[in-house]
Amino acid sequence: MTKTSPPVLGVMESALYAADLTAARDFWQGVMGLEAFQSVPGRHVFFRVQDGPRPQVLLVFCPDATEKPPSSTARLPVPPHGARGPGHFCMAVAAEQMDRWRQHLIAHG
């Protein structure tokens, strides 16, 4: 941000893409402890990262499903989008919890 930019409150949502949504759900919910709050089989699964006045969510989409245009009868006609290849999503944790997180992730492969 530049000094002339208005303030940013934070990140509302981040999106990742995964062909295997079951594996994505197993990781983000089972290993990372995020609550899955919305899903459409074969299309997406959404996770709550933080509640409160500035909620944050992680959206995981299947690229095969989301790169197609929405149907003409879609309730929310979201335009096509998607990505393939490496992506990046970083979560902040307290410095004193780094060893605990490292051990947790290693234990889950």
C-alpha positions as CSV (number, residue, x, y, z in Angstrom):
1,M,0.0,0.0,0.0
2,T,1.1,3.5,-0.6
3,K,0.6,6.3,1.9
4,T,-2.3,7.6,-0.3
5,S,-4.1,4.3,-0.3
6,P,-7.1,3.9,1.9
7,P,-6.7,1.4,4.8
8,V,-7.2,-2.3,4.1
9,L,-8.9,-4.2,6.9
10,G,-7.4,-7.6,6.1
11,V,-8.0,-10.6,3.8
12,M,-11.7,-11.7,3.5
13,E,-11.1,-14.8,1.4
14,S,-8.4,-16.7,-0.3
15,A,-8.9,-19.3,-3.0
16,L,-7.0,-22.5,-3.7
17,Y,-7.7,-25.1,-6.4
18,A,-7.6,-28.9,-5.9
19,A,-8.8,-31.6,-8.2
20,D,-9.4,-33.9,-5.1
21,L,-11.8,-32.0,-2.9
22,T,-12.0,-35.0,-0.5
23,A,-8.3,-34.8,0.2
24,A,-8.4,-31.1,0.5
25,R,-11.2,-31.4,3.1
26,D,-9.3,-34.1,4.9
27,F,-6.3,-31.8,5.1
28,W,-7.8,-28.4,5.9
29,Q,-10.4,-29.7,8.3
30,G,-8.8,-32.9,9.7
31,V,-5.2,-31.7,9.9
32,M,-5.4,-27.9,10.1
33,G,-8.6,-27.8,12.1
34,L,-10.6,-25.4,10.0
35,E,-14.4,-25.8,9.9
36,A,-15.9,-26.7,6.6
37,F,-19.1,-24.7,6.4
38,Q,-20.2,-25.0,2.8
39,S,-19.6,-27.5,0.0
40,V,-20.9,-28.7,-3.4
41,P,-19.5,-32.1,-4.3
42,G,-17.2,-32.0,-7.2
43,R,-17.2,-28.2,-7.2
44,H,-15.9,-26.6,-4.0
45,V,-15.5,-26.7,-0.2
46,F,-15.3,-23.6,1.9
47,F,-13.6,-23.3,5.3
48,R,-13.9,-20.8,8.1
49,V,-10.5,-19.5,9.1
50,Q,-11.7,-16.8,11.5
51,D,-15.0,-15.6,12.8
52,G,-15.9,-12.2,14.2
53,P,-16.3,-8.8,12.9
54,R,-13.8,-9.5,10.1
55,P,-14.4,-13.1,9.1
56,Q,-11.9,-14.9,6.9
57,V,-12.5,-17.9,4.7
58,L,-10.5,-20.3,2.6
59,L,-12.2,-21.3,-0.6
60,V,-11.1,-24.5,-2.3
61,F,-12.4,-25.0,-5.8
62,C,-12.1,-27.9,-8.3
63,P,-10.6,-26.2,-11.3
64,D,-12.4,-28.5,-13.8
65,A,-15.8,-27.4,-12.4
66,T,-15.1,-23.7,-11.9
67,E,-13.4,-22.9,-15.3
68,K,-16.8,-23.5,-17.0
69,P,-19.3,-20.6,-17.3
70,P,-22.3,-20.8,-15.0
71,S,-25.6,-22.1,-16.2
72,S,-28.1,-19.5,-17.3
73,T,-30.3,-20.5,-14.3
74,A,-27.5,-20.1,-11.7
75,R,-28.7,-18.3,-8.5
76,L,-25.3,-16.7,-8.3
77,P,-23.8,-16.4,-11.8
78,V,-20.1,-16.4,-10.7
79,P,-17.9,-15.9,-13.7
80,P,-15.5,-18.7,-14.7
81,H,-12.2,-18.8,-12.8
82,G,-9.6,-21.3,-11.8
83,A,-5.9,-22.0,-11.6
84,R,-3.7,-25.0,-12.1
85,G,-0.2,-25.6,-10.8
86,P,1.5,-24.4,-7.7
87,G,-0.5,-22.1,-5.4
88,H,0.2,-20.5,-2.0
89,F,-1.7,-19.9,1.1
90,C,0.0,-18.9,4.4
91,M,-1.6,-18.9,7.8
92,A,-0.1,-17.0,10.7
93,V,0.6,-18.8,14.0
94,A,2.1,-17.6,17.3
95,A,5.9,-18.0,17.3
96,E,5.8,-20.1,20.5
97,Q,3.5,-22.6,18.7
98,M,5.8,-23.2,15.7
99,D,7.4,-26.4,17.2
100,R,3.9,-27.7,18.1
101,W,2.7,-27.1,14.6
102,R,5.8,-28.6,13.0
103,Q,5.2,-31.8,15.1
104,H,1.5,-31.8,14.3
105,L,2.1,-31.5,10.5
106,I,4.9,-34.2,10.5
107,A,2.6,-36.5,12.4
108,H,0.0,-36.1,9.7
109,G,2.5,-36.7,6.8
